[in-house]
Amino acid sequence: PEMMRVASGCRFYNCTHTHEPGCAVVKAVRSGEIALARYESYLKMLDEDDKYRK
C-alpha cells in the first residue's frame, strides 16, 4: 500500500522503481519511509516474474 501511494510521485509514469532517476519509491526507501525489507521483497517478486516470463 505505501509503495503505491508513494509511486504516484515518480518522475516517469512507467517507473519500475529499480533504477530510474526521480523514483519516489527509491527515495522513500532511502529516507526510511518505506521499509527496506518491503522494497527487497518487491525486487524479489520482479526477479521471479522476469524468470517466469522467459
C-alpha positions, 0 to 999 in steps of 0.5 A: 500500500505505501509503495503505491501511494508513494509511486504516484510521485515518480518522475516517469509514469512507467517507473519500475522503481529499480533504477530510474532517476526521480523514483519516489519509491527509491527515495522513500526507501532511502529516507526510511519511509518505506521499509527496506525489507518491503522494497527487497521483497518487491525486487524479489517478486520482479526477479521471479516474474522476469524468470517466469516470463522467459 
